[in-house]
Amino acid sequence: MPKDPHELLEPYRRKRDFGPDARAGRPGRRCPGSDHLGLRAYPKLTGKRGIQIWVPIARGPSFDESREWAERVSRTVGAIHPELVSWKWQKQQRQGLARLDHTQNAVNKTLVAPYSPRAAPGAPVSAPLTWEELDDRDLRPDRFTIRSILDRLEESGDLFRGALAQDQPLPVLR
């Protein structure tokens, strides 16, 4: 997180948002595109409606530059894996496919922080995951709650810790 208020105009991570019930939220053990680009990426349940993929980046690119980058990566993943991705906004129109919502990468958007409880029945918590957990067909965005998250941390450690590093430059896309 920026220490100098002037740095608030520079992004420090990029995020891809997989919509609810998305088969693309379970593409295998890695995030489509991240390995190919040589990037570390961290999956996280929102605690409400979806899965987010966080990619920590080094300071430098503007929000506009990083948003364009995230859109290009998302569109490329969608072109390579059309069986996993839909660009429809309405969940009912996606037929179980994921919407890669690159539009969340903007200065005026808010994101739920990891381990934050959500205002919903059962008090779900936004929780980081392992890539292997994305293979679980019973995975739901509200799997972890305020009652279970401390046991989860004790058992798995802080799976989001690596997402706080700001050491990855955005690769040039061709």
N, C-alpha and C positions, 0 to 999 in steps of 0.2 A: 504494500500500500504506500502511496506517495507520502513523503514526510514534508515536502515543500508544497504549499497550496497551488503554486503555479504548475506543478507537475500533474495536477488533476486533469489537464487537457491532453495528457498522453496516456494511452492504454497500457496496461501492464499484463494483460492476459487476453486471449481470444477465446471465445466460447462457441460451441455448436450445440444447439438445443434439439434433442430428438423428442418428438411429440409422443403422447400417450399411446400405449399398445403398439408401439412401433417395432416391427420385425427388424428394422435396421438398427435398433438399439441393441441388437444381439447379433452383430455380424461375425462374430468369432472372438478370438482372444485379443484383438487389437482394433483400434479405431481406423476405419478406412481412410487412407491418406496420410495419417500421422507417421507410420513406419516408412512409407515411401519418401516422405519429406525429411526424415531423420529427426522427428520431433517427439518429445515426451508429451503424453496427453493423459488426462485424469478424468475418468467417468465419475459422475455424481448424480444421485437421485435428487429430484427437486423437493421431494416430500409431498408433492401434490399431483402434478400431471405429467411429468416426463423425466427424461434423462438429459443431463448436460455433459458435454465433453469440454474440459478446461485445458487450454494450452498456454503455459506461462511463456511470456516473451520478454526479451530485453527491451529497455526503453529506447525510443527513437522514432518509430513510426507514429504518425498522427492517427486519430480515430478514423478519419476518412480513409487513409491508406490501409489501416489494419482491417477495417470493415470490408473494403474492396477485396483484400486478400482472402478474408474468411468467406466471402461470397464466391470467389473463384474456386476455392477449395471445395466448398459445398456443392457447387454446380458440377465440378469435375467428378466428385464422388457420385453424384446423382446420374451423370452420364455413363459412368463405368458400371454402376450398380442400379440400373433402372428397376430391377426386381425388388429393391429395398426402399426406394425413395419416391415420394410423391411431393409435388409442389402445391397441392391444394391446401387452403387454409383450414377448411372445415374438416374435423376429424372423421365425420361420417362419410365424407367423399374420398378418403384416403385408402379405404379397403385394407386396413391393417398395416399400411406402409408408413414410413417415418417422414416427417417434414423436417428437413435440416434448416432450422430457423436461424440463419446468419444475421437476420435483422436485429437481433438482441445485442449485437456488437456496436453500440453507439453511446455517446457521452450522456445522453438523457435517459438511458434505460437503467433499471435497477435489477439486481440479481440477488437471489437469496443466498446468503452466506452458508458455507458448510456447517453442519451441526446446529443449524437454526431450527427451532420448532416452528411449525406452520399452524396457522389458525384454521384448523379443520378437525372434524371428529376423530378421536383417538390420538390427537396431538402428534401427528407424524413429524419427522425430522428430516431435513435435507442431509443426506449421508453419502460420503464418498464410497466407491466400490472398487473391487479388483476387476480386471478385465475378464477373468474367468466367471465372475458372478453374472456378467451380462448374458452368459449362455443359459442361465436358469429360466426356463419357460414360465415359471410361476413368479418371476420378479415383478414387483409392482413399485411405483414411485413412492408409495407410502409404507413400504415394508418396515422401516425403522421408526420407533416412536420415542418419546421422552422416557418411557419406561425401559426401553431396550438399548438405547444408544450408548449408555455408559458401559454396559457389558460388551457391546460391539467394540468400543475403543480399547477396553481392557484386552479383548481377544485378538484384535487385528492391528492395534496401534492406530496412529493417525495416517490414514491412507491418502490424505490430501496434502501432507507436508511438502512433498516435492513440487506441488503446484504453486507454492509460494516463491520458488526461485525465479529470478528474472534474468535468466542467462541464455535464452534461446533467441537468436535473431530470426525474424521472419524470412524463410527461404524465398529466393526469387522464383517466381512461377513462370514457366515458359508456355 
